[in-house]
Amino acid sequence: MGRVVSMNKENLYQLCLNFIEQRIQTAETALKQAREASNDDTKSSAGDKYETSREMMQQDIDRNKRLLMDAQENFKVLEALENIPSADVARAGSLVYTNEGTFYISISAGQLNTDEGVVFAISAASPIGKLLLGKRKGDSFTFNGKNYLIKEVA
């Protein structure tokens, strides 16, 4: 088994940063639009219909607030990983090469396409992230019926 092609962690970090910045911007825009819709809703409607409409708008505002807070938390998690040095043991900020794919333990950003290949950005709190933490080159584990062999940790 030859050496695994090394990917640029700085590039992966930037892709995750772009992903989370887009999520923050989308959530902020949706929240602003929901608030404007709520403020524009006139009281010309009477009774239950009006109350139902106001409640639905408030639920929309609350949902967008939660999305924004979640995205901001992910941004903080990602910031803490910037310039983390490589280690022999998989941890937050590690790039883990397995026989079933490459994983960047950072935030749940999904599949990242790079010049070197596909990488899955996963949270350390995700089910597979929890299995990867603390593993070393040569370790193996099973997830969703697949056997994973760790080829390298960077």
NURONU-396927 format. One line per 10 residues: number of its first residue (from 1); their letters; for each residue x, y, z of N, C-alpha, C. Coordinates in pm, 1 decimal. Example, Ala and Ser with C-alpha at 12.3 -4.5 7.8 and 13.67 -1.06 7.14 Angstrom:
<sites>
1	as	1319.0 -569.0 780.0 1230.0 -450.0 780.0 1320.0 -330.0 780.0  1285.0 -225.0 708.0 1367.0 -106.0 714.0 1290.0 3.0 787.0
</sites>
This chain:
<sites>
1	mgrvvsmnke	85.2 -117.8 0.0 0.0 0.0 0.0 89.7 124.0 0.0  81.3 203.6 -106.5 163.3 323.1 -119.0 113.5 435.7 -31.5  191.1 541.4 -30.0 153.6 658.5 49.3 29.4 724.5 -9.7  -58.4 767.8 78.0 -181.7 834.3 37.0 -147.8 973.4 -15.3  -214.7 1013.4 -123.1 -195.4 1148.6 -176.1 -242.5 1247.8 -70.4  -155.5 1338.0 -31.6 -188.9 1433.5 73.6 -270.0 1549.3 18.1  -376.9 1582.0 87.7 -461.4 1694.0 48.4 -423.2 1816.8 129.4  -456.9 1930.2 75.6 -426.3 2057.3 138.9 -534.9 2090.5 242.2  -499.1 2080.8 371.3 -597.1 2109.0 476.7 -641.7 2254.7 475.8  -553.6 2345.9 435.7 -590.8 2486.5 430.1 -702.1 2507.0 326.4
11	nlyqlclnfi	-691.9 2435.2 214.0 -794.4 2443.1 110.7 -927.5 2388.0 163.5  -921.9 2276.1 234.9 -1043.3 2217.4 292.5 -1105.3 2311.6 395.6  -1019.4 2372.2 476.6 -1066.4 2469.1 575.8 -1140.0 2583.4 506.3  -1081.9 2633.7 396.8 -1142.4 2745.3 323.4 -1274.9 2704.3 261.8  -1284.1 2582.0 209.4 -1410.1 2533.4 152.7 -1518.3 2526.2 261.5  -1481.8 2479.0 380.0 -1576.9 2473.4 491.9 -1616.4 2613.9 535.9  -1519.2 2703.4 538.7 -1546.0 2842.2 575.9 -1643.7 2906.2 476.8  -1621.2 2883.3 348.6 -1713.0 2935.9 246.7 -1853.0 2878.2 267.4  -1860.4 2748.9 296.0 -1988.3 2681.3 318.2 -2063.6 2746.1 434.2  -1995.1 2766.0 546.3 -2062.5 2816.9 665.2 -2094.7 2965.8 650.7
21	eqriqtaeta	-2009.0 3041.0 582.6 -2039.0 3182.3 558.6 -2163.9 3195.8 471.5  -2179.1 3106.1 373.8 -2298.9 3106.6 288.9 -2423.5 3073.2 371.4  -2410.1 2976.2 463.0 -2523.2 2939.7 549.6 -2563.6 3057.1 637.8  -2465.5 3128.9 692.0 -2493.9 3245.0 776.4 -2565.5 3352.1 694.4  -2514.1 3379.9 575.8 -2574.6 3482.0 490.1 -2718.0 3443.2 452.3  -2739.7 3317.4 417.6 -2873.6 3269.6 381.3 -2969.3 3282.6 498.8  -2924.1 3243.0 617.9 -3008.7 3251.4 737.6 -3039.9 3396.8 773.3  -2939.7 3483.9 762.1 -2962.0 3625.5 791.5 -3062.9 3686.5 694.5  -3050.7 3652.8 566.3 -3143.4 3703.9 465.0 -3284.6 3653.0 491.2  -3298.2 3523.6 519.2 -3429.9 3465.5 545.5 -3492.7 3526.9 670.7
31	lkqareasnd	-3411.2 3550.2 772.9 -3460.9 3610.7 896.2 -3508.4 3753.6 869.5  -3429.7 3828.3 794.0 -3467.6 3966.2 760.4 -3599.1 3967.4 682.6  -3612.2 3877.5 584.7 -3734.7 3871.5 504.0 -3855.1 3831.8 588.9  -3835.5 3737.4 679.6 -3945.4 3694.4 766.9 -3989.6 3808.2 858.4  -3893.5 3884.0 910.3 -3928.2 3998.2 996.3 -4001.1 4106.3 917.3  -3953.9 4132.5 794.8 -4019.2 4233.0 711.3 -4161.7 4190.3 677.7  -4181.1 4063.0 647.0 -4314.7 4011.7 615.5 -4406.4 4026.4 736.2  -4352.0 4000.2 852.4 -4430.4 4012.5 975.0 -4468.7 4157.7 1000.3  -4374.2 4248.4 978.6 -4401.3 4391.4 999.9 -4497.2 4447.5 895.7  -4490.9 4393.7 773.7 -4577.1 4442.4 665.4 -4719.5 4389.2 675.7
41	dtkssagdky	-4736.8 4281.9 749.6 -4869.2 4222.6 761.2 -4960.4 4321.3 833.6  -5060.2 4365.1 765.8 -5149.2 4464.5 826.5 -5252.4 4398.2 915.9  -5309.7 4477.9 999.6 -5412.3 4427.8 1090.7 -5550.8 4436.5 1027.4  -5553.6 4452.5 894.2 -5683.3 4460.5 827.2 -5757.1 4326.8 832.9  -5681.1 4218.8 843.4 -5745.3 4088.8 860.3 -5793.3 4078.8 1003.3  -5905.0 4015.9 1019.1 -5962.1 4009.1 1153.8 -5965.2 3866.2 1203.6  -5965.2 3853.5 1334.9 -5992.1 3726.3 1400.9 -5885.4 3620.8 1386.2  -5931.5 3495.0 1381.5 -5842.6 3379.1 1385.4 -5745.8 3373.3 1267.4  -5793.0 3413.5 1149.5 -5706.7 3409.3 1031.6 -5582.7 3496.2 1053.6  -5602.3 3613.5 1108.6 -5492.0 3704.1 1137.2 -5397.3 3643.7 1239.4
51	etsremmqqd	-5453.0 3588.3 1346.0 -5370.4 3529.4 1452.1 -5289.2 3411.3 1399.2  -5350.4 3328.6 1315.9 -5280.3 3214.2 1256.3 -5166.2 3262.1 1168.2  -5192.0 3365.0 1089.6 -5089.0 3421.4 1002.7 -4972.4 3476.2 1084.4  -5003.3 3550.5 1189.9 -4897.7 3606.7 1276.0 -4816.0 3494.6 1341.8  -4884.7 3389.2 1386.7 -4815.9 3277.4 1451.6 -4723.2 3206.3 1352.5  -4769.8 3186.7 1230.4 -4686.2 3122.4 1129.1 -4563.7 3207.7 1098.2  -4582.1 3338.1 1092.6 -4468.5 3427.8 1068.4 -4369.9 3422.2 1184.6  -4420.8 3416.1 1307.1 -4332.6 3407.4 1424.1 -4255.7 3275.9 1422.8  -4320.3 3167.8 1384.0 -4252.4 3038.7 1374.5 -4141.4 3044.1 1269.8  -4168.0 3112.6 1159.4 -4068.5 3129.5 1054.1 -3948.7 3208.9 1106.8
61	idrnkrllmd	-3976.5 3315.5 1180.2 -3869.2 3396.5 1239.6 -3787.7 3311.1 1337.4  -3855.7 3236.7 1424.1 -3786.6 3153.2 1523.0 -3699.6 3046.9 1455.2  -3752.1 2983.8 1350.4 -3676.3 2880.2 1278.1 -3550.6 2941.3 1216.4  -3563.5 3057.5 1155.7 -3447.7 3122.4 1094.6 -3346.8 3169.5 1198.3  -3394.6 3209.2 1316.0 -3302.7 3244.7 1425.2 -3220.1 3123.0 1466.6  -3287.4 3006.7 1477.5 -3215.5 2883.7 1515.1 -3113.2 2844.8 1409.1  -3151.0 2856.6 1281.2 -3057.2 2826.3 1172.5 -2935.9 2918.1 1177.7  -2960.6 3044.9 1205.5 -2851.5 3141.7 1213.9 -2760.9 3109.7 1332.5  -2820.5 3080.7 1447.6 -2739.8 3048.0 1566.1 -2656.9 2921.5 1542.5  -2716.0 2821.5 1478.4 -2644.8 2697.8 1447.1 -2526.4 2726.0 1354.1
71	aqenfkvlea	-2549.5 2807.1 1251.9 -2443.0 2841.3 1157.8 -2331.8 2919.4 1227.9  -2368.7 3010.5 1318.1 -2268.4 3088.0 1391.2 -2186.9 2998.2 1484.2  -2251.8 2899.1 1546.0 -2179.6 2802.9 1630.0 -2080.0 2722.3 1546.2  -2123.7 2679.0 1428.1 -2035.0 2605.0 1338.5 -1916.2 2690.3 1296.6  -1940.8 2819.4 1277.7 -1832.6 2911.1 1242.0 -1728.2 2915.0 1354.0  -1774.2 2920.5 1478.7 -1682.2 2921.6 1593.5 -1602.0 2791.9 1600.7  -1669.5 2679.4 1577.7 -1600.6 2549.1 1578.3 -1492.6 2549.2 1471.2  -1527.5 2596.0 1354.0 -1431.9 2598.2 1242.9 -1314.7 2690.5 1271.8  -1342.0 2808.3 1326.3 -1234.1 2902.4 1360.4 -1132.7 2839.6 1454.3  -1180.8 2758.8 1548.8 -1091.6 2694.6 1645.9 -999.5 2592.9 1579.8
81	lenipsadva	-1034.8 2547.4 1460.4 -954.9 2445.4 1391.5 -850.2 2503.5 1297.4  -856.2 2634.5 1275.3 -761.4 2694.8 1182.6 -618.6 2673.6 1231.9  -533.5 2627.7 1142.6 -390.6 2606.6 1169.8 -362.0 2501.9 1277.2  -452.9 2407.8 1298.7 -425.7 2298.7 1393.8 -322.1 2207.5 1329.3  -214.1 2179.2 1398.5 -111.6 2092.2 1338.6 -160.7 1948.0 1326.8  -100.0 1875.9 1235.5 -133.3 1735.0 1217.6 -91.5 1655.9 1339.8  -159.2 1543.5 1360.9 -127.5 1454.8 1472.5 -141.5 1310.8 1423.7  -84.2 1218.0 1500.0 -94.3 1076.6 1464.8 -231.5 1019.3 1497.6  -301.9 1087.1 1587.2 -432.6 1040.5 1632.4 -540.7 1132.0 1575.2  -647.6 1073.5 1522.5 -757.1 1153.1 1465.5 -823.9 1235.5 1574.8
91	ragslvytne	-841.6 1363.8 1545.1 -906.1 1457.8 1637.2 -971.5 1566.8 1553.2  -1039.7 1659.0 1617.8 -1098.1 1771.4 1545.4 -986.3 1842.1 1468.8  -1008.1 1865.1 1341.7 -907.6 1927.8 1256.5 -825.7 1828.5 1176.8  -842.8 1699.6 1204.9 -766.1 1596.3 1133.6 -827.6 1564.6 998.7  -740.6 1521.7 911.4 -778.8 1468.3 781.9 -751.0 1318.9 790.0  -854.9 1237.4 774.4 -841.3 1093.0 792.3 -868.5 1022.9 659.6  -767.6 951.3 612.3 -778.9 876.4 487.3 -816.3 732.3 521.1  -924.6 682.8 462.1 -965.1 543.7 484.4 -981.8 474.9 348.9  -1000.1 344.9 354.8 -1025.8 269.4 232.5 -1162.9 302.0 172.7  -1248.3 368.4 248.4 -1383.3 401.9 202.6 -1403.1 552.0 181.4
101	gtfyisisag	-1295.2 628.2 181.8 -1307.2 772.0 159.6 -1221.1 851.5 255.2  -1216.1 980.3 229.2 -1135.4 1071.5 310.1 -1229.2 1163.2 387.4  -1197.3 1182.4 516.2 -1281.9 1260.6 605.3 -1201.8 1373.9 669.0  -1261.9 1492.6 667.1 -1204.7 1608.8 734.8 -1292.9 1634.3 856.6  -1238.6 1610.2 975.6 -1315.7 1625.5 1098.8 -1319.1 1773.6 1134.3  -1432.5 1836.4 1105.5 -1444.1 1980.9 1123.6 -1589.7 2016.7 1153.6  -1665.1 2047.4 1048.0 -1808.1 2076.5 1060.1 -1881.8 1989.5 959.7  -2009.1 1973.6 978.4 -2089.3 1895.2 884.9 -2118.7 1979.3 761.2  -2028.0 1973.5 665.4 -2043.6 2048.9 540.8 -2067.6 1955.4 423.3  -2065.9 1825.9 449.3 -2093.1 1730.1 342.3 -1973.8 1707.5 251.7
111	qlntdegvvf	-2003.5 1674.1 128.0 -1900.3 1639.6 30.5 -1832.4 1764.3 -23.1  -1699.8 1765.7 -16.1 -1620.2 1875.1 -71.1 -1541.6 1819.4 -189.6  -1551.5 1885.4 -303.0 -1477.6 1843.2 -421.3 -1352.1 1927.8 -433.0  -1237.6 1862.2 -432.0 -1109.6 1932.2 -441.6 -1035.1 1881.4 -564.0  -925.9 1948.6 -597.3 -843.7 1903.8 -709.5 -784.5 1765.9 -682.4  -764.6 1732.9 -554.4 -705.2 1604.6 -517.0 -809.2 1493.5 -504.7  -938.2 1528.8 -503.9 -1043.6 1428.6 -491.2 -1154.1 1474.8 -397.8  -1242.4 1381.8 -365.3 -1357.2 1410.9 -280.2 -1320.3 1390.6 -133.5  -1364.5 1483.2 -49.9 -1345.1 1474.6 95.0 -1480.9 1498.9 159.6  -1507.6 1426.5 266.6 -1631.4 1447.2 340.6 -1600.4 1526.4 467.2
121	aisaaspigk	-1655.0 1646.8 475.0 -1638.8 1730.0 594.2 -1745.3 1687.1 693.4  -1700.8 1636.1 808.1 -1792.2 1583.3 909.5 -1763.9 1646.8 1044.7  -1864.6 1648.9 1126.4 -1850.5 1698.5 1262.6 -1792.1 1588.7 1351.3  -1716.1 1629.3 1451.6 -1664.2 1532.6 1549.1 -1778.2 1470.1 1628.2  -1893.2 1537.3 1632.6 -2008.3 1487.3 1707.6 -2097.0 1394.8 1623.9  -2068.6 1383.9 1494.2 -2148.1 1296.4 1408.1 -2116.2 1150.4 1441.9  -2204.4 1058.0 1405.9 -2177.4 916.8 1436.6 -2042.5 866.7 1383.1  -2010.2 897.8 1257.6 -1881.6 851.7 1204.3 -1766.4 933.3 1263.7  -1791.5 1059.8 1292.6 -1688.7 1143.4 1355.6 -1647.7 1087.3 1490.2  -1746.9 1042.4 1568.9 -1718.0 982.8 1699.8 -1634.5 855.8 1685.3
131	lllgkrkgds	-1662.1 779.0 1580.3 -1585.9 655.9 1557.7 -1442.3 685.1 1514.8  -1422.9 794.1 1442.7 -1288.9 828.4 1394.7 -1198.8 885.1 1504.5  -1258.7 958.8 1597.4 -1178.0 1023.8 1701.8 -1093.5 922.0 1777.7  -966.0 953.8 1791.8 -874.7 868.5 1867.4 -813.6 754.6 1787.4  -856.5 738.2 1662.9 -802.6 629.5 1579.7 -669.0 671.2 1518.6  -588.2 568.4 1485.6 -457.2 589.0 1424.7 -447.9 512.6 1293.2  -341.6 539.7 1219.7 -312.9 465.5 1097.7 -310.4 316.4 1131.2  -381.1 236.2 1051.9 -386.7 92.7 1073.4 -507.8 47.0 1154.0  -572.7 139.9 1225.3 -693.2 104.3 1300.9 -807.6 79.4 1203.0  -906.8 4.8 1249.8 -1024.3 -18.8 1167.2 -1149.9 -8.8 1253.4
141	ftfngknyli	-1262.7 7.9 1187.3 -1392.0 13.6 1255.2 -1500.1 -16.5 1153.0  -1619.2 -43.6 1201.6 -1733.6 -70.6 1113.9 -1837.8 37.8 1135.0  -1890.7 88.1 1023.6 -1995.6 190.1 1027.6 -2095.0 161.6 916.2  -2221.8 154.8 950.9 -2328.9 124.5 854.3 -2297.9 1.1 770.3  -2245.1 -100.3 834.5 -2219.0 -226.0 765.7 -2093.4 -227.9 680.5  -2018.9 -118.8 677.3 -1892.9 -113.2 599.9 -1775.4 -117.2 695.4  -1672.3 -188.2 652.2 -1548.6 -193.0 730.6 -1453.4 -85.9 677.9  -1407.8 -1.9 769.6 -1316.5 105.2 735.5 -1178.7 75.1 790.7  -1076.7 95.0 708.5 -937.7 81.6 750.4 -872.8 218.2 735.3  -812.2 267.0 840.6 -748.2 399.0 834.9 -609.9 383.6 774.0
151	keva	-591.9 451.8 661.5 -464.3 447.2 587.9 -366.3 550.8 639.3  -419.6 666.3 678.0 -333.5 775.0 725.4 -415.1 879.9 798.3  -351.9 945.6 895.4 -412.1 1057.7 967.4 -318.7 1176.2 948.9  -373.2 1287.2 904.7 -289.3 1406.1 883.6 -350.8 1525.5 956.9
</sites>
